[in-house]
């Protein structure tokens, strides 16, 4: 791991896996040279710079009298607006004279060991300075007396570069940011396609690929959350690349609000990738000596397929993003009462469910929505964070102790960011909700959004939530958020600064989360946003797991969990066994298949265990026993996607986890629909030691003892050719 600086101001970030190279151009701008597989260092990489040797038609030249030196045709690191580059810029700064033309040029650099933190934003981190090295580049506009600071960090053990940007106003003139993205990179086209994770509520993070032609392709959110529709991740997929071969370049924004990720191919086949806070409805006023920090982007490279890219993200986030005592700790098996009772419960019903759950081996009971204020349906009560004594005579405080006496830990649901118009809080403080003056507010799920950009709102929420946490025996919190933003206007901002409201809201969310998770480090926090509406690295910085989707149907979860695993660790995915017919799809699947899907995540149940059959109760006991014996492997093993639900006509899906020693593996195989007169069924198991002997004790598998190379390259053959509709198998592989 090193950062080389050549005499001609070329910067080469290198470890034993990757290289990232850029240089200071003759104009003072930064020119991008290379990002990919590791290159040996040399003293001059200028041959990589593509400069036309003659005049470029219809393109302004940056240096007078130097033909071909045009920003519109050069690959850049952080391009500006208005000086001859006609592609999308990384930043736009409005000045008091109405101009948006700036002249930020290289002025200095700094190299140091370690990785800096980002003020008020989630960010990746290292436990000691030997794990990373950082390069800071300062660009200066001397007319404005303003600096842009670009930060690059490279890590010892990962094919990863993290980047962020910051702007500082040292001048007397006010500056208004209309666009300030986190990063930009210009690349030579290599027959790339765009791969991203798209969807909607209930079908989050589907894997989508899109051709890249001479145009712009963008993913974004204007919803106030990173969203179910487009995750803040995109990748460039090389020609012919798949799970196990080919080139991928991944880009993931560590942010939970409005974002944009964009790919633009120009008339010279250069590809520009940039990502950051969405410029839509965004502006930020910078007065003298003020600064603005953009969120971080995690860039990852793989030349051996999408699985390798994913495994890099998983391990990196597990070690350098997620924090706290739950970072590498196995998660408890929980039961949540939501689909068992919805709002219709009392203490007696809750204790009945908890008692049965304890008998079957569950470790944590979670009380969901409906325990507070006058909350008997979704029309009232949000914001009134005190116990409903009609349902719980001794409050959640008393209930938590009774649950503990049963031998279970206790968890509780909150939706802190929302307010019901029918609530005591709204009656007292209607101005605390995001709403536009003299206009009717837009309801969603019968609720409004609290303005967490306001300090008084955060103080109220902290006081109410921390009081409950201090007075109860609580070991888990589910933090929900069940609507997207509308009416984005804040009563504490000047009219000219309303473009700051959405970002200040997210900063407020982060501040409150940081305060609570720091004060209550032993509590396991799970983020949720109507399911997967805010499954992003920003949330994982504060809360180590996220409710993957409100859709708990096992067959739909194959797609959702498969797509989520492209970027996010298995331990971060909340995955539960729910009732049938499923409440979202009305599909009926066996309790065995429901568990076989949910095993690969933060495992739990979401149904009334008193209403299942005696045979199902025995099956649940077996499931819980199996998960307890294998959860270290299931949650923290190396995850491999094998057969995709987005291909193969969605007939068969498979994946596996392998431990670090390659001595154990667990494979999940899922038959969605039966196939008449099928071909012989087999599956190849990646990630094993080819020279080790393994045993598989399974009546459906042909053979029992295998070398690893046979399992990897020839595969497991099954005696039973078809499992039937909605069937599944879990196969345990152990080294002899």
C-alpha positions, 0 to 999 in steps of 0.5 A: 500500500503506497501513494507515489507522487512523481516529479511531474505531479502524477499521483499513483495510489497502489496496493497489491490489488489495484492502482488509481492514477491521475495527474495535474494537467498543464492547465492546473486541472486534474486529469484522470489516467487509470483505475483498475488492476494493480500496475507496477509504478514507474516515474512517468504515466503521461502516455496514458493521457489522451490529448488530441494532436490537432485542433478539436472541432467546436471545442474551446482550448484550455491553453491558448495556442496549444491545439488539442488541449481541450477539457471537453476531450480530456479525462478529468477528476473533478470537472467544472462548469463553464470553461469548455467541458460540456458534460455534466460537471461535478460542481456548480457555484453561483456567485454574487454577480450571477456567474457560475464560471469558476477557476479551481486549479491545483494548489497543493497536496498532502499525504498521510497515514490513516483515514480521516473522519467526515464531520456530521456524516457517516464515513468509513474508518480504520482502527489503526493508521497502518490500514489506510493511506490518504491523499488530499488535493487542494484546488484553489480559485484565487478570484473567489478565495475558495478551496475545494479539497478532494480526499482519496483513501486506499486500504491495505487489504481491499480493492477499494478507494474511498473519495469525498469532496469539501469546499471552503469559502475564505472570501468576503463574497457569499457563494451558493452551491447549486451542485456539489457532488462527492466524486467524478471519474472519467474512463475510456469506454470498454463496452461497459453496461450500467448495473444498478439495483432498482425496484419499488416497495415490496420488490427492492434492489432488483439487479438491472443492466442498461446499455451505455450509448452516447447519452446520459443514464442516471439513477436518483432519488428525490424522495428524501430517502435513498429509496426503494426505487434506486439504491445509491449504487451503480457499477460498470459491467465489462463485456461478457462479465458475470458472477465469476468472471470479467470486470466490474467497477462499483460506486456506492454513496454513503448517504441516506437522502436525495442522491444522483448517480450518473453515467455519461458517454461522450462523442469520444467514447469517454465515460463520465461517472459521478455521484453525490447529493441530488442537485434537484431542489438543492442549494447551499449558502456558503458565507465567509469561513464556512465549508460544505462537506459532501458524502463519501463514495466507496469505489471498488474494482474487480476483474474476477466477476461480480461475486468478488466485487460483492465480497470486497464490499461485504468485508470492507463494510463489516470491518470499516463502516459498521461500528459498535459492539454488534459489528462482528457479533452474531444476531439474536433470533427474534420474533416480531408481533407485527404480522401476528397482531398488527395494532390489535393486542394487549399485554396478555396476547403479547405474553402468550406469543412470547411464552410460545416463542421461548418454548421453541428457542427464540431469544428476543421478543420485539414489540412493533407498532401500536404500543404508544399514545392513542395508537390503535391504527395508522391514523394517530399517535405518532410523536406521542412516545409514551406507553398506552396504558390501556394496552399495557397497564404497566407500560413497555417498562413493565412489559419488558421486565415480564418478557425478561422474566420469561427468559427473552430479551426485549425489543421495541419499535419506534418511528421517530421521524414522523408525526400524526396530525392526530397526536398531542405533539401535533396539537402543541407543535404543528410547525415542527412538521415539514410543510409549506406556509399557506398550503395544505400539507400532503399526507402519506400513510396518514402522517407528516414528516418531522423536521429533524433539521430543527434542534428543538425537534431532535431534543424532544425526540432524544428526551422521549426515546432515551427516557424509555430506553433508560427505564426499560429492559431493552436490548433491540430497537427497530427504527422505522420510517414509513413515508417519503418527503413532501412539502420540503420547507423548514420554519427555521431556515431563511426563505433563500436557504430552503434548498438546504432543508432536505440535506439538513434533515438527513444531517439531523437524522444522523445526529440523533442516531449518533447520539442514541447509539453512542449513549446506548451501545449495548442495544442492537439498532435495526433501521427500517424504512417501510422495509428497504426504502433506506438500505444504504451505507449511511444507515449501516454506519449507525445501525448494523442491520436493516429490515430488508423489505416489508415483503416477507414472501419467501419466493420474492425474498429470493430476488430481494436478498440476492440483489441486496447482496450485490453490495451489502453484507448478509449480516445486515439483512433482516430476514424473517419467517412470516405467516401464510398465505403471505400478507403481501403476495397471498402465496403459500409456501412451506415453513421449511422454505420460508426458513431456508431463505431467511437463514441467510440474514439476521434471522427471525419470525414474524407470526403467531407461533401459537397458531402453527401446527404441531408439525410446524412447531417441531420444524421451527425447533429444528430451524432454530437449533440449526441456526444457532449451530451455524449462525456465525457461518451464515451471517459472517461467512463469505457469500457466493451467489450461484444461480440467479433469480433474474436469469434461469427463467426464475426456476432455480436459485442457489447461493452459499456461504463458506467460512474463512478456513474453507472447512465448512459451507452451507448451500441454499438451493431453491426450486421456484416452479417444477419443470416437466421432464427436466434435465439432470440437476446439479450445482457447482459450489464455489470457494472451497479448497480444491485439495481438501476432502469434504463430506455431504450427508444428504439423502438427495445427493449422489455420493458422500465424500468429495474433493473440493475441486469436484464440488467446485468444477463438476458439482453436486448431483441430485437424486431427485431431479425436481423439488416441486413448486416453492421447494428448497434444500439446505446442504451442509458441507464439512471438511473431513 
